[in-house]
Amino acid sequence: MNKRVLIHIAFWLLVVTVLTIFYGTGLPDYGIGFNIIMMLIPVHIGYFYTVAYGILPRFLYRGKYIKLLLSVLGCTLFFAAAYRIIEICFADPYLYHILIKENPAFKWKKLNGTFWQQFTNPIYIVNALEQSNFVFLVAISLKFIKMWIEKRQLTVQAELSALKSQIHPHFLFNTLNNLYALTLQQSPQSPAIVLGLSDILRYMLYECSTDNVLLRRDIEIMQHYVALERLRYEDRLDLNFSIAGDVNMQRIPPLLMLPLIENAFKHGTSEAIDEVWINIDLFLKKNKLKFKISNSKPPEETGKLKKSAGQIGLNNVKKRLELLFPSAHQLQVFNTEDMFVVILDIDLKQNLVPHENKNLDRG
């Protein structure tokens, strides 16, 4: 709220400065222009806030467009009239008093006639309409731009939340399948998998509710997942997981890389009966993250369903990257006869989601 107030104050100070320079250029000094603007600025402020915070929420947000049009038109006429009244009663006499001191023979036709004659003069009515609407149109345009940006941010956040929620059941489905296979064999490794799965789910339920997490913590979860898979495959799996760079302070959207590891296990190892291999390399240099994962492939994949299922995690990662790092990532996929390779490059500094959740105001 304090930030919003400061932004609004700064905007009106800028308006006063610009108008003072504009009007003061043709006057003996800018102080005169400033005084005149200060007489008229209440009209600009009242006009904008009446429409932006009175009429728009009441009619535009509720889809009452005819009432919106009539209300804005009424405000336009009312504040143009207020502008003209202030000119007649205060601004013009003040300026005339200053100018006649400079030139006693000065005559100003604008002041001729009674109050009503001055007020109904069509030339000055049009002039009042133009001047009272200029600042309003600039301010309301900025308001609509801000509303558009906020709406876009809300749409992006809603889509990101939907994509993030897809990771949870997908991951749980894969891991429970692994656990089910081991329990059928009455494997002594089953309790260790249950414990590891519990730690991962705790992270997903309680720590992934934020937009960003510590990269170090996300890597720990990936290591836990890899450890679970190691228990399942034992010596049949040749796996290397290397990490380079300082990952302690950098932040990243949660569970961004885990689906790539899931795919490597599910579609690179679970369908193979011989020895299989997976290489995972994560390198961080300042804000530049490079993640590479490669895995062996079974001789031949069977069934369209498996091929389609294998794309769920990858497509999820692609969509999240497009939303979070639209121009700051590169995702390369190489699919050969005997291996599958994914290389992900991200500039973490360009993350569009802030490090903390913040409610978007309607100001």
MORA-V558325 format. One record per residue. SS is DSSP state (A for helix, B for strand, O for the rest). PHI is phi in degrees with one decimal (* if undefined). PSI is psi in radians with two decimals (999 if undefined). Layout:
ss=<SS | SS>
phi=<PHI | PHI>
psi=<PSI | PSI>
This chain:
ss=<O | A | A | A | A | A | A | A | A | A | A | A | A | A | A | A | A | A | A | A | A | A | A | A | O | O | O | O | O | A | A | A | A | A | A | A | A | A | A | A | A | A | A | A | A | A | A | A | A | A | A | A | A | A | A | A | A | A | A | A | O | O | O | O | A | A | A | A | A | A | A | A | A | A | A | A | A | A | A | A | A | A | A | A | A | A | A | A | A | A | A | A | A | A | A | A | A | A | A | A | A | A | O | O | O | O | O | O | A | A | A | O | O | O | A | A | A | A | A | O | O | A | A | A | A | A | A | A | A | A | A | A | A | A | A | A | A | A | A | A | A | A | A | A | A | A | A | A | A | A | A | A | A | A | A | A | A | A | A | A | A | A | A | A | A | A | A | A | A | A | A | A | A | A | A | A | A | A | A | A | A | A | A | A | O | O | O | O | O | A | A | A | A | A | A | A | A | A | A | A | A | A | A | A | A | A | O | O | O | O | O | O | B | B | A | A | A | A | A | A | A | A | A | A | A | A | A | A | A | A | A | A | A | A | A | A | B | B | B | B | B | B | B | B | O | O | O | O | O | O | B | B | O | O | O | O | O | A | A | A | A | A | A | A | A | A | A | A | O | O | O | O | O | O | O | B | B | B | B | B | B | B | B | B | B | O | O | B | B | B | B | B | B | B | B | B | O | O | O | O | O | O | O | A | A | A | A | A | A | A | A | A | A | A | A | A | A | A | A | A | A | A | A | A | O | O | O | O | B | B | B | B | B | B | B | O | O | O | B | B | B | B | B | B | B | B | B | A | A | A | O | O | O | O | O | O | O | O | O | O | O | O | O>
phi=<* | -60.6 | -64.5 | -61.6 | -61.7 | -63.8 | -63.5 | -66.3 | -61.9 | -61.6 | -62.5 | -70.9 | -64.1 | -65.0 | -60.3 | -60.1 | -62.9 | -63.8 | -66.8 | -61.8 | -64.4 | -64.5 | -78.8 | -73.4 | -60.2 | -95.0 | -110.5 | -55.0 | -154.5 | -72.5 | -62.4 | -65.0 | -60.4 | -61.8 | -63.0 | -65.5 | -63.1 | -65.4 | -70.2 | -96.1 | -61.3 | -58.2 | -65.0 | -61.7 | -66.2 | -62.1 | -60.1 | -63.9 | -71.2 | -64.0 | -75.2 | -68.8 | -115.8 | -115.4 | -79.5 | -60.6 | -62.4 | -77.7 | -117.4 | -65.4 | -65.9 | -103.5 | 75.8 | -94.2 | -76.7 | -67.4 | -64.8 | -62.1 | -62.0 | -66.6 | -68.2 | -65.7 | -61.4 | -62.4 | -63.7 | -58.8 | -69.0 | -64.1 | -76.8 | -67.3 | -65.9 | -62.4 | -60.5 | -68.1 | -63.2 | -64.2 | -59.7 | -66.1 | -85.4 | -127.7 | -65.5 | -65.6 | -61.1 | -62.2 | -65.0 | -63.1 | -62.6 | -68.9 | -70.6 | -71.7 | -68.2 | -70.9 | -144.2 | -58.8 | -88.2 | -66.3 | -123.5 | -128.0 | -63.1 | -61.2 | -94.7 | -71.5 | 94.0 | -73.5 | -56.5 | -65.4 | -64.1 | -66.9 | -66.4 | -94.3 | -64.0 | -60.6 | -63.5 | -77.7 | -65.3 | -61.8 | -61.9 | -65.8 | -61.2 | -63.6 | -72.2 | -73.5 | -91.3 | -60.5 | -64.4 | -59.2 | -64.3 | -64.0 | -65.0 | -70.9 | -64.3 | -62.5 | -61.4 | -68.0 | -62.5 | -62.9 | -62.9 | -65.1 | -63.6 | -65.0 | -63.8 | -64.4 | -63.5 | -64.4 | -64.3 | -63.4 | -65.1 | -64.9 | -68.5 | -63.6 | -62.9 | -65.3 | -66.3 | -64.4 | -67.8 | -68.0 | -67.2 | -61.3 | -65.0 | -63.3 | -64.6 | -62.6 | -60.1 | -63.8 | -69.1 | -65.1 | -61.8 | -62.5 | -64.3 | -62.3 | -62.8 | -73.4 | -68.0 | -63.2 | -87.8 | 52.1 | -72.6 | -68.1 | -80.8 | -57.1 | -59.9 | -65.3 | -67.8 | -60.6 | -65.1 | -64.8 | -63.8 | -61.3 | -65.5 | -66.9 | -66.2 | -61.7 | -63.5 | -68.6 | -81.5 | -111.7 | -108.1 | -92.9 | -75.1 | -89.4 | -73.8 | -136.0 | -129.1 | -65.2 | -58.7 | -57.7 | -68.8 | -65.6 | -66.0 | -58.6 | -66.7 | -62.6 | -66.8 | -62.0 | -63.7 | -61.3 | -62.8 | -62.3 | -69.0 | -60.4 | -60.2 | -74.5 | -91.8 | 51.5 | -74.1 | -73.5 | -110.2 | -101.5 | -127.6 | -127.4 | -129.9 | -112.9 | -129.5 | -134.3 | 105.6 | -86.0 | -104.7 | -76.6 | -107.3 | -70.8 | -118.1 | -154.3 | -58.8 | -67.5 | 58.5 | -82.0 | -100.7 | -59.1 | -59.4 | -68.5 | -69.6 | -56.4 | -61.5 | -60.6 | -75.0 | -67.9 | -111.0 | -116.8 | -118.8 | -67.1 | -97.5 | -103.4 | -103.4 | -92.3 | -65.0 | -129.1 | -139.4 | -141.5 | -118.4 | -124.9 | -127.8 | -124.9 | -129.4 | -125.6 | -131.4 | 57.2 | -99.1 | -93.6 | -110.0 | -123.8 | -124.4 | -126.1 | -133.9 | -132.5 | -147.1 | -70.9 | -117.3 | -65.1 | -51.0 | -157.8 | -81.1 | -121.2 | 89.2 | -67.7 | -63.3 | -65.8 | -65.0 | -66.4 | -64.6 | -68.3 | -90.5 | -60.7 | -64.6 | -65.8 | -65.0 | -61.4 | -62.9 | -59.4 | -66.2 | -64.4 | -64.8 | -63.3 | -82.4 | -87.5 | -131.9 | -56.7 | -124.5 | -132.9 | -148.6 | -142.7 | -118.7 | -113.3 | -124.1 | -121.4 | -121.6 | -105.3 | -67.4 | -117.7 | -153.0 | -128.2 | -128.0 | -125.1 | -122.7 | -118.4 | -117.1 | -135.1 | -97.1 | -64.4 | -67.3 | -94.2 | -58.7 | -77.7 | -94.9 | -64.9 | -71.2 | -132.8 | -69.0 | -135.5 | -73.7 | -82.2 | -84.8 | -104.4 | -75.0>
psi=<-0.79 | -0.67 | -0.72 | -0.77 | -0.76 | -0.68 | -0.76 | -0.73 | -0.77 | -0.68 | -0.82 | -0.54 | -0.69 | -0.73 | -0.82 | -0.74 | -0.84 | -0.80 | -0.64 | -0.77 | -0.72 | -0.86 | -0.59 | -0.26 | -0.67 | 0.17 | 2.90 | -0.64 | 2.86 | -0.34 | -0.64 | -0.78 | -0.71 | -0.77 | -0.71 | -0.74 | -0.68 | -0.48 | -0.61 | -0.31 | -0.55 | -0.55 | -0.81 | -0.78 | -0.82 | -0.71 | -0.89 | -0.87 | -0.50 | -0.77 | -0.85 | -0.66 | 0.00 | -0.97 | -0.81 | -0.87 | -0.56 | -0.60 | -0.82 | -0.83 | -0.34 | 0.06 | 0.34 | 1.39 | -0.57 | -0.78 | -0.61 | -0.83 | -0.79 | -0.66 | -0.74 | -0.72 | -0.74 | -0.72 | -0.70 | -0.82 | -0.71 | -0.84 | -0.43 | -0.68 | -0.73 | -0.70 | -0.77 | -0.68 | -0.75 | -0.68 | -0.86 | -0.75 | -0.52 | -1.01 | -0.89 | -0.79 | -0.67 | -0.84 | -0.70 | -0.69 | -0.67 | -0.79 | -0.60 | -0.42 | -0.65 | -0.62 | 1.70 | -0.39 | 0.07 | 2.33 | 2.43 | 1.90 | -0.42 | -0.43 | 0.03 | 2.51 | 3.03 | 3.04 | -0.82 | -0.69 | -0.70 | -0.71 | -0.63 | 0.08 | 2.04 | -0.57 | -0.79 | -0.42 | -0.82 | -0.72 | -0.72 | -0.68 | -0.79 | -0.84 | -0.63 | -0.44 | -0.34 | -0.95 | -0.70 | -0.79 | -0.67 | -0.84 | -0.76 | -0.53 | -0.75 | -0.65 | -0.80 | -0.63 | -0.76 | -0.73 | -0.69 | -0.75 | -0.75 | -0.69 | -0.71 | -0.72 | -0.71 | -0.69 | -0.76 | -0.77 | -0.67 | -0.72 | -0.67 | -0.71 | -0.70 | -0.74 | -0.70 | -0.68 | -0.43 | -0.46 | -0.67 | -0.99 | -0.59 | -0.83 | -0.78 | -0.71 | -0.82 | -0.78 | -0.70 | -0.57 | -0.75 | -0.77 | -0.68 | -0.72 | -0.68 | -0.63 | -0.55 | -0.57 | 0.00 | 0.78 | 2.41 | -0.16 | -0.19 | -0.81 | -0.65 | -0.66 | -0.72 | -0.75 | -0.78 | -0.71 | -0.66 | -0.74 | -0.71 | -0.76 | -0.58 | -0.72 | -0.77 | -0.60 | -0.64 | -0.37 | -0.32 | 0.17 | -0.25 | 2.84 | -0.52 | 2.55 | 2.91 | 2.34 | -0.66 | -0.75 | -0.68 | -0.63 | -0.67 | -0.72 | -0.70 | -0.66 | -0.67 | -0.74 | -0.77 | -0.69 | -0.67 | -0.75 | -0.58 | -0.70 | -0.62 | -0.78 | -0.33 | -2.28 | -0.19 | -0.24 | 2.18 | 1.87 | 2.36 | 2.26 | 1.84 | 2.48 | 2.29 | 2.45 | 2.91 | 1.85 | 0.20 | -0.64 | -0.31 | 2.60 | 2.73 | 2.63 | 2.38 | 2.60 | 0.61 | -0.59 | -0.31 | -0.70 | -0.53 | -0.65 | -0.70 | -0.83 | -0.69 | -0.71 | -0.81 | -0.70 | 0.06 | -0.46 | -0.67 | -0.39 | 0.01 | 2.54 | -0.31 | -3.04 | 2.45 | 2.87 | 2.63 | 2.29 | 2.24 | 2.17 | 2.21 | 2.16 | 2.26 | 2.21 | 1.88 | -2.00 | 0.02 | 2.08 | 2.29 | 2.14 | 2.12 | 2.26 | 2.28 | 2.57 | 2.68 | 2.75 | 2.57 | 2.75 | -0.68 | 2.23 | 2.47 | 2.41 | 2.31 | -0.51 | -0.71 | -0.70 | -0.72 | -0.73 | -0.56 | -0.27 | -0.17 | -0.93 | -0.73 | -0.77 | -0.63 | -0.79 | -0.75 | -0.79 | -0.74 | -0.69 | -0.70 | -0.58 | -0.68 | -0.66 | 1.09 | -0.62 | 0.35 | 0.55 | 2.79 | 2.16 | 2.01 | 2.35 | 2.20 | 2.13 | 1.77 | -3.06 | -0.60 | -0.01 | 2.79 | 2.22 | 2.33 | 2.25 | 2.12 | 2.16 | 2.26 | 2.41 | 1.73 | -0.35 | -0.40 | 0.27 | 2.18 | -0.32 | 2.26 | 2.84 | -0.25 | 2.58 | 2.32 | 2.36 | 2.36 | 2.22 | 2.94 | 0.28 | 999>
